[in-house]
């Protein structure tokens, strides 16, 4: 009886929880994406004034539904190549 009540409560709460959850973007292998600088250290004196994203990099693989492998330059060899979808932003072509 308790298991049924818990399952019923979970079913009732699920639509509200899903409405607040951000849906992942549809990235494809070969697309260019920006990487969020949240966990990278920069030489800027103020984090507030530094850039929010690194330049666009190409997606070369998708090891899991929520992570992507990027083609990073040799200067960033200390960084891990696989990033979570929340750390990426789709690079749109400049219209100017």
C-alpha positions, 0 to 999 in steps of 0.5 A: 500500500505504501509503495502504491501511494509513493508511486501515485505521488511520483506520477502526480509530481512528474509533469511539474518537475519536467516543466522546470527541467531544461531540455538539452539542445540537439547537438550533432557531430560536426557542429561548432559549439562554444564552451562555457568558461565556468570551470576554467581559470583565466588571467583576467583580474576580474572574472566578472569582466572576462568572456563567458564562452571560449571560441567555437570548437567542433564536436567530434564524438558523442560518448553518451546522450548528455556529453560530447567530445570536442576537438580542442587545440594543443594549447588546451591539452590539460583540459578534458575533451568531454563536456556535459551538454550544459557546458556547451552553447551552439555557435550560430553563424554571424549575420553581419 
